[in-house]
Amino acid sequence: MVEILVADDHPLFQYAITDFVERNIPDTKTISCIDLEEALNTAEENPDIDLVLLDLNMPGMDGLNGIVRFRNQFPEIPIVIVSAEEDKNVVLQAFTYGAVGFITKSSSCEQIVGALQQVLSGQVYLPPDIIRNGGSSKPKDESAQQQIDPKLIGALTRRQLLVFECIAKGKSNKQIAYELNIAETTVKAHVSAILTKLNVHNRIQAALCAASIDFNQYLMRN
């Protein structure tokens, strides 16, 4: 049984997400609360919680600081932010503060299910439309302006470029394996090689760096 803590102060959305999760994620039990303090207490009382969905703007969150509080107290529970916010900088900062997923409230049912399954399988979930398109007209801060030396990208094999392009679109290893018709273990090997060659620490950094890359340009050379 998968236990998911849903923390959201909007009664209608809280009911909608808990009902949706229990209907669409097999063998799932949800626990609801309405603010960060209650979420912390609930997590303390329920040590078997597998995942927490936090509303970014509910009472007690203090912006992104609520992520840090929850992460510090329960470092083993993955945090997914569920928010109406679609500013790319906010999304990126949420990951910096410790979230492993960000689901916008405008996401389709299919996207929500895919995101939750991805996180429950131990991976991160980036909202691909926001990461790819920017999601905001505000100036980007320095942390979001990561660039990769073209020579490093040129050092990737054609297969690694294809995997890298899929990472940039927010796809999971399973999705990449299906799309490229290769084994999931092979995908993991390619991801590891890509991170090493590009000198980045994780796939989130890789995805951010890939936002401005013209993959066709590099694939034509291989």
VENKAFEN-V11431 format. One record per helix or strand. SS is the DSSP state (H for helix, E for strand). FROM is the first residue (numbers start at 1). TO is the last residue. Records with the same first field share a line. If there is no record, write none. Layout:
SS->FROM-TO ; FROM-TO
This chain:
E->2-7 ; 28-33 ; 51-55 ; 78-83 ; 101-104 ; 125-125
H->11-24 ; 36-45 ; 65-73 ; 88-96 ; 109-120 ; 128-133 ; 142-144 ; 150-154 ; 158-168 ; 173-180 ; 184-198 ; 203-212 ; 215-219
